[in-house]
Amino acid sequence: MKKNLERIVKEWYCEQLRNNGFESVEIKKTPADIIATKNGETWWFEIKYTTKKDKYYGGSTETEWEQAFADPEHFRFVVIKTDKAARNIKLANGGAQVYAMGTKLALQN
């Protein structure tokens, strides 16, 4: 069975998290796309991806925002760029584009 692009991108990011010391990394549907733990703390990652070269537009659900406001220290919006065949997946702008309630944070690859 062929995986869709969204699933491939999420699995790629799960691997990035594991490579950065996160454990119990799971793809979920709600309240965020990925839930993981690090140092005993639960983290929430909402994945947004684009195949556009220079622009991205995406929305977030009320459930995602509720979790983001409930635990802003551990909730991240992640913007990922890829091609339609998922051969070239990377964090947007060639570097880490991980946002915590409006603040850009770095994730080491």
N, CA, C and O atoms as a printed pandas DataFrame, in Angstrom:
     atom_number atom_name residue_name chain_id  residue_number  x_coord  y_coord  z_coord
0              1         N          MET        A               1    0.837   -1.182    0.000
1              2        CA          MET        A               1    0.000    0.000    0.000
2              3         C          MET        A               1    0.883    1.247    0.000
3              4         O          MET        A               1    1.818    1.356    0.794
4              5         N          LYS        A               2    0.584    2.165   -0.879
5              6        CA          LYS        A               2    1.366    3.380   -1.014
6              7         C          LYS        A               2    0.990    4.377    0.092
7              8         O          LYS        A               2   -0.189    4.621    0.349
8              9         N          LYS        A               3    2.003    4.940    0.730
9             10        CA          LYS        A               3    1.776    5.937    1.767
10            11         C          LYS        A               3    1.520    7.297    1.118
11            12         O          LYS        A               3    2.108    7.629    0.088
12            13         N          ASN        A               4    0.643    8.068    1.731
13            14        CA          ASN        A               4    0.424    9.404    1.195
14            15         C          ASN        A               4    1.524   10.347    1.673
15            16         O          ASN        A               4    2.251   10.043    2.619
16            17         N          LEU        A               5    1.632   11.470    1.022
17            18        CA          LEU        A               5    2.710   12.416    1.298
18            19         C          LEU        A               5    2.674   12.899    2.741
19            20         O          LEU        A               5    3.719   13.028    3.379
20            21         N          GLU        A               6    1.489   13.163    3.255
21            22        CA          GLU        A               6    1.376   13.640    4.635
22            23         C          GLU        A               6    1.972   12.633    5.616
23            24         O          GLU        A               6    2.699   13.018    6.531
24            25         N          ARG        A               7    1.674   11.363    5.435
25            26        CA          ARG        A               7    2.201   10.319    6.323
26            27         C          ARG        A               7    3.725   10.225    6.216
27            28         O          ARG        A               7    4.412   10.084    7.227
28            29         N          ILE        A               8    4.246   10.304    5.006
29            30        CA          ILE        A               8    5.695   10.238    4.798
30            31         C          ILE        A               8    6.394   11.393    5.523
31            32         O          ILE        A               8    7.417   11.192    6.179
32            33         N          VAL        A               9    5.837   12.599    5.401
33            34        CA          VAL        A               9    6.432   13.775    6.047
34            35         C          VAL        A               9    6.404   13.613    7.569
35            36         O          VAL        A               9    7.386   13.928    8.241
36            37         N          LYS        A              10    5.303   13.131    8.107
37            38        CA          LYS        A              10    5.198   12.943    9.560
38            39         C          LYS        A              10    6.179   11.881   10.045
39            40         O          LYS        A              10    6.810   12.053   11.088
40            41         N          GLU        A              11    6.314   10.788    9.303
41            42        CA          GLU        A              11    7.276    9.756    9.684
42            43         C          GLU        A              11    8.702   10.298    9.637
43            44         O          GLU        A              11    9.523    9.974   10.496
44            45         N          TRP        A              12    8.992   11.116    8.642
45            46        CA          TRP        A              12   10.317   11.745    8.553
46            47         C          TRP        A              12   10.578   12.593    9.793
47            48         O          TRP        A              12   11.664   12.530   10.370
48            49         N          TYR        A              13    9.589   13.386   10.207
49            50        CA          TYR        A              13    9.799   14.239   11.375
50            51         C          TYR        A              13    9.920   13.411   12.653
51            52         O          TYR        A              13   10.679   13.772   13.553
52            53         N          CYS        A              14    9.194   12.325   12.738
53            54        CA          CYS        A              14    9.345   11.430   13.896
54            55         C          CYS        A              14   10.790   10.951   14.012
55            56         O          CYS        A              14   11.342   10.887   15.110
56            57         N          GLU        A              15   11.385   10.624   12.902
57            58        CA          GLU        A              15   12.787   10.184   12.902
58            59         C          GLU        A              15   13.709   11.320   13.361
59            60         O          GLU        A              15   14.666   11.082   14.099
60            61         N          GLN        A              16   13.423   12.558   12.926
61            62        CA          GLN        A              16   14.215   13.705   13.375
62            63         C          GLN        A              16   14.125   13.848   14.890
63            64         O          GLN        A              16   15.129   14.111   15.553
64            65         N          LEU        A              17   12.935   13.675   15.432
65            66        CA          LEU        A              17   12.759   13.768   16.883
66            67         C          LEU        A              17   13.547   12.675   17.601
67            68         O          LEU        A              17   14.242   12.948   18.580
68            69         N          ARG        A              18   13.440   11.440   17.114
69            70        CA          ARG        A              18   14.197   10.332   17.733
70            71         C          ARG        A              18   15.696   10.612   17.703
71            72         O          ARG        A              18   16.402   10.326   18.671
72            73         N          ASN        A              19   16.179   11.164   16.605
73            74        CA          ASN        A              19   17.596   11.503   16.478
74            75         C          ASN        A              19   18.016   12.621   17.424
75            76         O          ASN        A              19   19.208   12.833   17.650
76            77         N          ASN        A              20   17.036   13.338   17.979
77            78        CA          ASN        A              20   17.309   14.441   18.901
78            79         C          ASN        A              20   16.894   14.102   20.330
79            80         O          ASN        A              20   16.628   14.997   21.133
80            81         N          GLY        A              21   16.838   12.803   20.645
81            82        CA          GLY        A              21   16.634   12.375   22.021
82            83         C          GLY        A              21   15.200   12.230   22.483
83            84         O          GLY        A              21   14.965   11.979   23.665
84            85         N          PHE        A              22   14.222   12.380   21.584
85            86        CA          PHE        A              22   12.834   12.173   21.971
86            87         C          PHE        A              22   12.512   10.688   21.985
87            88         O          PHE        A              22   13.063    9.915   21.202
88            89         N          GLU        A              23   11.624   10.299   22.874
89            90        CA          GLU        A              23   11.209    8.905   23.010
90            91         C          GLU        A              23    9.697    8.818   22.888
91            92         O          GLU        A              23    9.005    9.835   22.880
92            93         N          SER        A              24    9.190    7.591   22.793
93            94        CA          SER        A              24    7.749    7.347   22.691
94            95         C          SER        A              24    7.120    8.252   21.634
95            96         O          SER        A              24    6.060    8.836   21.859
96            97         N          VAL        A              25    7.766    8.363   20.504
97            98        CA          VAL        A              25    7.299    9.231   19.424
98            99         C          VAL        A              25    6.167    8.522   18.680
99           100         O          VAL        A              25    6.347    7.423   18.155
100          101         N          GLU        A              26    4.993    9.171   18.641
101          102        CA          GLU        A              26    3.823    8.569   18.009
102          103         C          GLU        A              26    3.102    9.571   17.118
103          104         O          GLU        A              26    2.973   10.747   17.459
104          105         N          ILE        A              27    2.638    9.090   15.982
105          106        CA          ILE        A              27    1.778    9.907   15.123
106          107         C          ILE        A              27    0.352    9.744   15.633
107          108         O          ILE        A              27   -0.134    8.627   15.811
108          109         N          LYS        A              28   -0.308   10.871   15.863
109          110        CA          LYS        A              28   -1.682   10.906   16.372
110          111         C          LYS        A              28   -2.522   11.790   15.466
111          112         O          LYS        A              28   -2.003   12.413   14.539
112          113         N          LYS        A              29   -3.787   11.844   15.729
113          114        CA          LYS        A              29   -4.661   12.746   14.980
114          115         C          LYS        A              29   -5.007   13.992   15.779
115          116         O          LYS        A              29   -5.193   15.066   15.207
116          117         N          THR        A              30   -5.094   13.857   17.086
117          118        CA          THR        A              30   -5.487   14.982   17.919
118          119         C          THR        A              30   -4.891   14.843   19.306
119          120         O          THR        A              30   -4.771   13.705   19.762
120          121         N          PRO        A              31   -4.516   15.863   20.003
121          122        CA          PRO        A              31   -4.654   17.277   19.671
122          123         C          PRO        A              31   -3.518   17.816   18.815
123          124         O          PRO        A              31   -3.499   19.005   18.498
124          125         N          ALA        A              32   -2.569   16.962   18.433
125          126        CA          ALA        A              32   -1.475   17.347   17.538
126          127         C          ALA        A              32   -1.101   16.137   16.703
127          128         O          ALA        A              32   -1.490   15.011   17.016
128          129         N          ASP        A              33   -0.345   16.371   15.639
129          130        CA          ASP        A              33    0.025   15.276   14.735
130          131         C          ASP        A              33    0.977   14.278   15.366
131          132         O          ASP        A              33    0.879   13.077   15.115
132          133         N          ILE        A              34    1.899   14.770   16.185
133          134        CA          ILE        A              34    2.910   13.899   16.794
134          135         C          ILE        A              34    3.011   14.230   18.278
135          136         O          ILE        A              34    3.036   15.396   18.672
136          137         N          ILE        A              35    3.069   13.189   19.083
137          138        CA          ILE        A              35    3.287   13.343   20.521
138          139         C          ILE        A              35    4.554   12.573   20.859
139          140         O          ILE        A              35    4.741   11.446   20.399
140          141         N          ALA        A              36    5.425   13.176   21.661
141          142        CA          ALA        A              36    6.690   12.541   22.036
142          143         C          ALA        A              36    7.076   12.975   23.443
143          144         O          ALA        A              36    6.557   13.963   23.963
144          145         N          THR        A              37    7.987   12.231   24.049
145          146        CA          THR        A              37    8.482   12.617   25.370
146          147         C          THR        A              37    9.990   12.821   25.307
147          148         O          THR        A              37   10.698   12.197   24.516
148          149         N          LYS        A              38   10.454   13.721   26.172
149          150        CA          LYS        A              38   11.888   13.957   26.325
150          151         C          LYS        A              38   12.106   14.400   27.762
151          152         O          LYS        A              38   11.464   15.332   28.246
152          153         N          ASN        A              39   13.016   13.722   28.428
153          154        CA          ASN        A              39   13.309   14.019   29.835
154          155         C          ASN        A              39   12.046   13.985   30.693
155          156         O          ASN        A              39   11.884   14.788   31.612
156          157         N          GLY        A              40   11.160   13.049   30.381
157          158        CA          GLY        A              40    9.941   12.876   31.161
158          159         C          GLY        A              40    8.834   13.866   30.868
159          160         O          GLY        A              40    7.783   13.820   31.508
160          161         N          GLU        A              41    9.043   14.763   29.912
161          162        CA          GLU        A              41    8.036   15.757   29.573
162          163         C          GLU        A              41    7.387   15.411   28.241
163          164         O          GLU        A              41    8.058   14.940   27.323
164          165         N          THR        A              42    6.077   15.643   28.133
165          166        CA          THR        A              42    5.336   15.380   26.903
166          167         C          THR        A              42    5.378   16.611   26.004
167          168         O          THR        A              42    5.153   17.737   26.448
168          169         N          TRP        A              43    5.672   16.368   24.734
169          170        CA          TRP        A              43    5.748   17.417   23.717
170          171         C          TRP        A              43    4.726   17.132   22.630
171          172         O          TRP        A              43    4.434   15.975   22.329
172          173         N          TRP        A              44    4.179   18.198   22.037
173          174        CA          TRP        A              44    3.154   18.124   20.996
174          175         C          TRP        A              44    3.679   18.822   19.747
175          176         O          TRP        A              44    4.165   19.949   19.835
176          177         N          PHE        A              45    3.590   18.176   18.586
177          178        CA          PHE        A              45    4.083   18.750   17.334
178          179         C          PHE        A              45    2.980   18.721   16.285
179          180         O          PHE        A              45    2.472   17.657   15.934
180          181         N          GLU        A              46    2.623   19.875   15.798
181          182        CA          GLU        A              46    1.641   19.983   14.720
182          183         C          GLU        A              46    2.406   20.234   13.430
183          184         O          GLU        A              46    3.090   21.247   13.286
184          185         N          ILE        A              47    2.282   19.297   12.493
185          186        CA          ILE        A              47    3.062   19.332   11.260
186          187         C          ILE        A              47    2.277   20.022   10.152
187          188         O          ILE        A              47    1.136   19.662    9.863
188          189         N          LYS        A              48    2.898   21.003    9.547
189          190        CA          LYS        A              48    2.364   21.666    8.361
190          191         C          LYS        A              48    3.420   21.500    7.274
191          192         O          LYS        A              48    4.596   21.789    7.493
192          193         N          TYR        A              49    2.999   21.039    6.114
193          194        CA          TYR        A              49    3.993   20.846    5.052
194          195         C          TYR        A              49    3.510   21.495    3.763
195          196         O          TYR        A              49    2.319   21.734    3.565
196          197         N          THR        A              50    4.463   21.766    2.908
197          198        CA          THR        A              50    4.160   22.388    1.629
198          199         C          THR        A              50    5.064   21.826    0.541
199          200         O          THR        A              50    6.194   21.414    0.803
200          201         N          THR        A              51    4.552   21.817   -0.672
201          202        CA          THR        A              51    5.369   21.473   -1.833
202          203         C          THR        A              51    5.669   22.732   -2.651
203          204         O          THR        A              51    6.300   22.655   -3.705
204          205         N          LYS        A              52    5.220   23.877   -2.169
205          206        CA          LYS        A              52    5.487   25.154   -2.837
206          207         C          LYS        A              52    6.922   25.585   -2.571
207          208         O          LYS        A              52    7.475   25.316   -1.505
208          209         N          LYS        A              53    7.513   26.248   -3.540
209          210        CA          LYS        A              53    8.910   26.643   -3.403
210          211         C          LYS        A              53    9.112   27.792   -2.420
211          212         O          LYS        A              53   10.027   27.750   -1.597
212          213         N          ASP        A              54    8.264   28.817   -2.501
213          214        CA          ASP        A              54    8.521   30.021   -1.720
214          215         C          ASP        A              54    7.429   30.408   -0.734
215          216         O          ASP        A              54    7.674   31.238    0.142
216          217         N          LYS        A              55    6.236   29.840   -0.843
217          218        CA          LYS        A              55    5.131   30.274    0.002
218          219         C          LYS        A              55    4.449   29.089    0.657
219          220         O          LYS        A              55    4.476   27.964    0.159
220          221         N          TYR        A              56    3.837   29.386    1.795
221          222        CA          TYR        A              56    3.059   28.365    2.469
222          223         C          TYR        A              56    1.875   29.013    3.155
223          224         O          TYR        A              56    2.004   30.070    3.773
224          225         N          TYR        A              57    0.736   28.385    3.047
225          226        CA          TYR        A              57   -0.440   28.809    3.792
226          227         C          TYR        A              57   -1.103   27.561    4.353
227          228         O          TYR        A              57   -1.317   26.585    3.634
228          229         N          GLY        A              58   -1.419   27.597    5.608
229          230        CA          GLY        A              58   -2.094   26.457    6.206
230          231         C          GLY        A              58   -2.871   26.890    7.428
231          232         O          GLY        A              58   -2.533   27.878    8.080
232          233         N          GLY        A              59   -3.887   26.159    7.723
233          234        CA          GLY        A              59   -4.715   26.483    8.877
234          235         C          GLY        A              59   -4.479   25.513   10.013
235          236         O          GLY        A              59   -3.835   24.477    9.850
236          237         N          SER        A              60   -5.011   25.869   11.163
237          238        CA          SER        A              60   -4.939   25.006   12.340
238          239         C          SER        A              60   -6.323   24.905   12.950
239          240         O          SER        A              60   -7.116   25.843   12.879
240          241         N          THR        A              61   -6.600   23.773   13.542
241          242        CA          THR        A              61   -7.913   23.540   14.123
242          243         C          THR        A              61   -8.017   24.146   15.518
243          244         O          THR        A              61   -7.015   24.487   16.146
244          245         N          GLU        A              62   -9.229   24.268   15.974
245          246        CA          GLU        A              62   -9.454   24.765   17.330
246          247         C          GLU        A              62   -8.808   23.848   18.359
247          248         O          GLU        A              62   -8.260   24.325   19.353
248          249         N          THR        A              63   -8.863   22.547   18.136
249          250        CA          THR        A              63   -8.253   21.581   19.050
250          251         C          THR        A              63   -6.746   21.790   19.158
251          252         O          THR        A              63   -6.183   21.717   20.251
252          253         N          GLU        A              64   -6.091   22.049   18.026
253          254        CA          GLU        A              64   -4.644   22.304   18.037
254          255         C          GLU        A              64   -4.323   23.567   18.835
255          256         O          GLU        A              64   -3.394   23.574   19.642
256          257         N          TRP        A              65   -5.084   24.622   18.611
257          258        CA          TRP        A              65   -4.846   25.872   19.337
258          259         C          TRP        A              65   -5.134   25.718   20.824
259          260         O          TRP        A              65   -4.423   26.290   21.650
260          261         N          GLU        A              66   -6.159   24.958   21.177
261          262        CA          GLU        A              66   -6.451   24.728   22.597
262          263         C          GLU        A              66   -5.256   24.076   23.291
263          264         O          GLU        A              66   -4.873   24.479   24.390
264          265         N          GLN        A              67   -4.667   23.062   22.639
265          266        CA          GLN        A              67   -3.501   22.395   23.223
266          267         C          GLN        A              67   -2.303   23.337   23.266
267          268         O          GLN        A              67   -1.545   23.342   24.237
268          269         N          ALA        A              68   -2.134   24.132   22.212
269          270        CA          ALA        A              68   -1.017   25.081   22.165
270          271         C          ALA        A              68   -1.104   26.090   23.305
271          272         O          ALA        A              68   -0.090   26.411   23.925
272          273         N          PHE        A              69   -2.292   26.585   23.585
273          274        CA          PHE        A              69   -2.462   27.548   24.677
274          275         C          PHE        A              69   -2.410   26.866   26.042
275          276         O          PHE        A              69   -1.990   27.477   27.025
276          277         N          ALA        A              70   -2.833   25.606   26.107
277          278        CA          ALA        A              70   -2.812   24.878   27.379
278          279         C          ALA        A              70   -1.383   24.550   27.813
279          280         O          ALA        A              70   -1.094   24.514   29.009
280          281         N          ASP        A              71   -0.482   24.310   26.845
281          282        CA          ASP        A              71    0.891   23.932   27.167
282          283         C          ASP        A              71    1.858   24.577   26.168
283          284         O          ASP        A              71    2.509   23.874   25.394
284          285         N          PRO        A              72    1.954   25.905   26.181
285          286        CA          PRO        A              72    2.776   26.592   25.178
286          287         C          PRO        A              72    4.261   26.250   25.235
287          288         O          PRO        A              72    4.961   26.384   24.231
288          289         N          GLU        A              73    4.744   25.817   26.375
289          290        CA          GLU        A              73    6.167   25.464   26.476
290          291         C          GLU        A              73    6.494   24.163   25.748
291          292         O          GLU        A              73    7.655   23.917   25.421
292          293         N          HIS        A              74    5.487   23.328   25.491
293          294        CA          HIS        A              74    5.727   22.017   24.896
294          295         C          HIS        A              74    4.968   21.781   23.598
295          296         O          HIS        A              74    4.940   20.653   23.105
296          297         N          PHE        A              75    4.356   22.810   23.036
297          298        CA          PHE        A              75    3.621   22.672   21.774
298          299         C          PHE        A              75    4.385   23.396   20.682
299          300         O          PHE        A              75    4.796   24.543   20.857
300          301         N          ARG        A              76    4.576   22.716   19.545
301          302        CA          ARG        A              76    5.313   23.306   18.424
302          303         C          ARG        A              76    4.548   23.131   17.121
303          304         O          ARG        A              76    4.029   22.054   16.829
304          305         N          PHE        A              77    4.487   24.210   16.341
305          306        CA          PHE        A              77    4.036   24.129   14.953
306          307         C          PHE        A              77    5.297   23.959   14.110
307          308         O          PHE        A              77    6.249   24.725   14.257
308          309         N          VAL        A              78    5.308   22.977   13.245
309          310        CA          VAL        A              78    6.493   22.654   12.448
310          311         C          VAL        A              78    6.152   22.809   10.969
311          312         O          VAL        A              78    5.195   22.207   10.483
312          313         N          VAL        A              79    6.933   23.614   10.254
313          314        CA          VAL        A              79    6.719   23.809    8.817
314          315         C          VAL        A              79    7.804   23.038    8.068
315          316         O          VAL        A              79    8.999   23.239    8.285
316          317         N          ILE        A              80    7.351   22.148    7.179
317          318        CA          ILE        A              80    8.266   21.277    6.430
318          319         C          ILE        A              80    8.037   21.471    4.937
319          320         O          ILE        A              80    6.897   21.545    4.478
320          321         N          LYS        A              81    9.121   21.552    4.193
321          322        CA          LYS        A              81    9.044   21.641    2.732
322          323         C          LYS        A              81    9.446   20.303    2.136
323          324         O          LYS        A              81   10.344   19.627    2.637
324          325         N          THR        A              82    8.765   19.933    1.055
325          326        CA          THR        A              82    9.100   18.691    0.358
326          327         C          THR        A              82    8.681   18.806   -1.104
327          328         O          THR        A              82    7.948   19.720   -1.483
328          329         N          ASP        A              83    9.148   17.883   -1.903
329          330        CA          ASP        A              83    8.634   17.801   -3.262
330          331         C          ASP        A              83    7.463   16.811   -3.253
331          332         O          ASP        A              83    7.238   16.125   -2.255
332          333         N          LYS        A              84    6.740   16.738   -4.328
333          334        CA          LYS        A              84    5.537   15.902   -4.367
334          335         C          LYS        A              84    5.838   14.411   -4.255
335          336         O          LYS        A              84    4.958   13.630   -3.893
336          337         N          ALA        A              85    7.059   14.013   -4.557
337          338        CA          ALA        A              85    7.440   12.608   -4.452
338          339         C          ALA        A              85    8.097   12.289   -3.117
339          340         O          ALA        A              85    8.480   11.144   -2.876
340          341         N          ALA        A              86    8.232   13.278   -2.253
341          342        CA          ALA        A              86    8.848   13.121   -0.927
342          343         C          ALA        A              86   10.283   12.613   -1.007
343          344         O          ALA        A              86   10.729   11.853   -0.147
344          345         N          ARG        A              87   11.000   13.037   -2.042
345          346        CA          ARG        A              87   12.412   12.666   -2.160
346          347         C          ARG        A              87   13.307   13.683   -1.481
347          348         O          ARG        A              87   14.448   13.384   -1.129
348          349         N          ASN        A              88   12.780   14.891   -1.299
349          350        CA          ASN        A              88   13.582   15.980   -0.752
350          351         C          ASN        A              88   12.789   16.643    0.381
351          352         O          ASN        A              88   12.107   17.646    0.169
352          353         N          ILE        A              89   12.887   16.081    1.560
353          354        CA          ILE        A              89   12.157   16.610    2.711
354          355         C          ILE        A              89   13.132   17.375    3.591
355          356         O          ILE        A              89   14.232   16.899    3.869
356          357         N          LYS        A              90   12.728   18.554    4.024
357          358        CA          LYS        A              90   13.571   19.350    4.920
358          359         C          LYS        A              90   12.693   20.320    5.695
359          360         O          LYS        A              90   11.555   20.602    5.320
360          361         N          LEU        A              91   13.249   20.810    6.764
361          362        CA          LEU        A              91   12.563   21.864    7.491
362          363         C          LEU        A              91   12.603   23.117    6.624
363          364         O          LEU        A              91   13.588   23.357    5.926
364          365         N          ALA        A              92   11.559   23.902    6.661
365          366        CA          ALA        A              92   11.414   25.056    5.775
366          367         C          ALA        A              92   12.595   26.018    5.868
367          368         O          ALA        A              92   13.243   26.131    6.908
368          369         N          ASN        A              93   12.857   26.699    4.773
369          370        CA          ASN        A              93   13.927   27.704    4.642
370          371         C          ASN        A              93   15.319   27.134    4.864
371          372         O          ASN        A              93   16.240   27.871    5.217
372          373         N          GLY        A              94   15.485   25.834    4.663
373          374        CA          GLY        A              94   16.797   25.225    4.779
374          375         C          GLY        A              94   17.300   25.090    6.200
375          376         O          GLY        A              94   18.413   24.614    6.422
376          377         N          GLY        A              95   16.512   25.494    7.146
377          378        CA          GLY        A              95   16.887   25.392    8.550
378          379         C          GLY        A              95   15.657   25.070    9.373
379          380         O          GLY        A              95   14.586   24.810    8.824
380          381         N          ALA        A              96   15.801   25.087   10.647
381          382        CA          ALA        A              96   14.698   24.715   11.521
382          383         C          ALA        A              96   13.619   25.775   11.504
383          384         O          ALA        A              96   13.883   26.947   11.776
384          385         N          GLN        A              97   12.429   25.374   11.192
385          386        CA          GLN        A              97   11.274   26.258   11.267
386          387         C          GLN        A              97   10.273   25.602   12.208
387          388         O          GLN        A              97    9.268   25.037   11.776
388          389         N          VAL        A              98   10.559   25.686   13.465
389          390        CA          VAL        A              98    9.712   25.104   14.499
390          391         C          VAL        A              98    9.237   26.272   15.345
391          392         O          VAL        A              98   10.049   26.998   15.918
392          393         N          TYR        A              99    7.946   26.452   15.426
393          394        CA          TYR        A              99    7.391   27.628   16.078
394          395         C          TYR        A              99    6.701   27.271   17.385
395          396         O          TYR        A              99    5.920   26.322   17.451
396          397         N          ALA        A             100    6.994   28.030   18.405
397          398        CA          ALA        A             100    6.346   27.885   19.699
398          399         C          ALA        A             100    5.552   29.154   19.948
399          400         O          ALA        A             100    6.111   30.179   20.335
400          401         N          MET        A             101    4.274   29.084   19.729
401          402        CA          MET        A             101    3.391   30.222   19.980
402          403         C          MET        A             101    3.965   31.516   19.414
403          404         O          MET        A             101    4.033   32.535   20.102
404          405         N          GLY        A             102    4.380   31.457   18.142
405          406        CA          GLY        A             102    4.862   32.640   17.470
406          407         C          GLY        A             102    6.361   32.866   17.538
407          408         O          GLY        A             102    6.870   33.795   16.911
408          409         N          THR        A             103    7.074   32.047   18.279
409          410        CA          THR        A             103    8.514   32.210   18.411
410          411         C          THR        A             103    9.216   31.068   17.677
411          412         O          THR        A             103    8.905   29.898   17.901
412          413         N          LYS        A             104   10.148   31.403   16.815
413          414        CA          LYS        A             104   10.885   30.390   16.067
414          415         C          LYS        A             104   11.933   29.742   16.961
415          416         O          LYS        A             104   12.692   30.434   17.639
416          417         N          LEU        A             105   11.974   28.421   16.963
417          418        CA          LEU        A             105   12.946   27.675   17.755
418          419         C          LEU        A             105   13.774   26.791   16.848
419          420         O          LEU        A             105   13.377   26.519   15.715
420          421         N          ALA        A             106   14.895   26.347   17.320
421          422        CA          ALA        A             106   15.778   25.491   16.527
422          423         C          ALA        A             106   15.669   24.046   16.942
423          424         O          ALA        A             106   15.602   23.734   18.131
424          425         N          LEU        A             107   15.650   23.168   15.969
425          426        CA          LEU        A             107   15.749   21.734   16.196
426          427         C          LEU        A             107   17.004   21.284   15.487
427          428         O          LEU        A             107   17.150   21.504   14.285
428          429         N          GLN        A             108   17.893   20.669   16.195
429          430        CA          GLN        A             108   19.147   20.208   15.602
430          431         C          GLN        A             108   18.881   18.969   14.764
431          432         O          GLN        A             108   18.255   18.022   15.240
432          433         N          ASN        A             109   19.349   18.965   13.521
433          434        CA          ASN        A             109   19.210   17.786   12.652
434          435         C          ASN        A             109   20.411   16.882   12.802
435          436         O          ASN        A             109   20.482   15.838   12.154
